[in-house]
Amino acid sequence: MFHEEFIKRLDEAQRQGLLTYQREKPLSKCSSFRIGGPVRYALYPATEEGVLEIFRLTAEHSIPLRVVGSGSNILFPDEGVDGAILFTRDLSFVNIEGTTIKAGAGIGLTTLASLVQKEGLSGLEFGYGIPGSLGGGVYMNAGAYDGELSYVVKKSRYYDRASGSFGTLSGVEHGFSYRHSAYMGTDKVILDVELELKEGDPAEIRATMDDYMARRKSKQPLEYPSAGSAFKRYPGYFTAKLIDEAGLKGYAVGDAAVSEKHAGFVINKGNATSAQVKELMALITQRIYELHGIHIEREIIYF
Ligand SMILES: Cc1cc2nc3c(=O)[nH]c(=O)nc-3n(C[C@H](O)[C@H](O)[C@H](O)COP(=O)(O)OP(=O)(O)OC[C@H]3O[C@@H](n4cnc5c(N)ncnc54)[C@H](O)[C@@H]3O)c2cc1C
């Protein structure tokens, strides 16, 4: 189906500075896994009005719409997406007032961690090296090295597609737990986030961040595309250790392989497909079940 009127309205919105867009954008270029066919419309709102315009236009033209941050926790389908994706990339303002930070959902966690370090603000060191956006981080309650977003998020503002209204979640309303927030399974798009940090010494904060990054580089297969840890922790077990002990390090389906460096990562060795990753993930899950009687749960989102 050719959406002539829809494209005309997108062009208008683009001229007004509300958004930019690309047609038939390869999702392999929008994902840390480097996997995925084209999305029919890749939409990048520049402002909140742009977000609203995207919701309006896609609803009016019955074009399915999904939201993506940095695409660092997602496996996109090989056949692509016959609809639209709103990428939050350009919703990336940052306001710092004392120890309170307000930032757009699209800003990268690593960029934000570096910015606040320069201001002598501590609490986001753990985010340095996580390749996701702030919004994606809140959605997943991203964390590392004993830190997680739940410790520093004060408020988040969203637009709810279901009700067509804006709203705010504060503190416990986020329902944070391990890699979980109240945003999961809803129609809410996180627009911006307020964080409460603590004053600290910029040099010390920098040293902690550098230490975390060095640990990532030494332990994680950052030289290959991936979507981070493939599976969640299972209570009482280290999933990567289970996979390693099952003899699966290096095991591959096509170009999708269990990393030799860190068994918790499934990597793309070149031209892995979504189907190969799924087959490998299913095989790992099955093998761990046979050996231990437990069902490990994937962390990677199948789009
Ligand atoms: C090398 C590597 C290392 C990693 N290390 C870590 C780590 O240490 N800790 C960790 O927790 N994760 C880690 N990850 C995984 C990933 O970076 C995080 O889960 C991150 O929070 C995902 O953010 P994103 O913006 O990329 O989200 P995406 O992958 O774009 O999206 C993930 C989900 O969030 C939703 N979403 C994104 N933005 C919004 C929004 N604004 N509003 C509503 N929903 C939204 C999407 O719809 C999707 O369902 C790693 C990944 C890689 C590749």
The ligand as an ORCA input file, in Angstrom:
! r2SCAN-3c Opt
* xyz 0 1
  C      27.418     -4.355     24.562
  C      26.170     -4.175     25.392
  C      26.270     -4.047     26.769
  C      25.120     -3.892     27.542
  N      25.254     -3.765     28.886
  C      24.159     -3.616     29.652
  C      24.270     -3.477     31.077
  O      25.343     -3.451     31.634
  N      23.125     -3.348     31.779
  C      21.898     -3.346     31.194
  O      20.887     -3.223     31.899
  N      21.759     -3.472     29.866
  C      22.850     -3.612     29.084
  N      22.717     -3.744     27.724
  C      21.364     -3.808     27.125
  C      20.762     -2.445     26.726
  O      21.775     -1.512     26.424
  C      19.880     -1.888     27.837
  O      18.812     -2.759     28.131
  C      19.303     -0.509     27.481
  O      18.635      0.008     28.597
  C      18.324     -0.542     26.311
  O      18.065      0.799     25.923
  P      17.723      1.171     24.413
  O      17.506      2.622     24.351
  O      18.742      0.606     23.509
  O      16.368      0.407     24.276
  P      15.848     -0.339     22.958
  O      16.679     -1.563     22.742
  O      15.724      0.620     21.860
  O      14.412     -0.771     23.451
  C      14.239     -1.688     24.512
  C      12.767     -1.636     24.919
  O      12.502     -0.374     25.500
  C      11.405      0.250     24.842
  N      11.697      1.691     24.840
  C      12.830      2.303     24.445
  N      12.724      3.636     24.606
  C      11.473      3.868     25.094
  C      10.741      5.035     25.456
  N      11.265      6.266     25.354
  N       9.478      4.891     25.921
  C       8.919      3.660     26.043
  N       9.552      2.517     25.711
  C      10.829      2.622     25.251
  C      11.374     -0.335     23.446
  O      10.084     -0.246     22.901
  C      11.797     -1.770     23.730
  O      10.691     -2.533     24.160
  C      23.852     -3.877     26.930
  C      23.747     -3.995     25.534
  C      24.903     -4.136     24.766
  C      24.789     -4.236     23.287
*
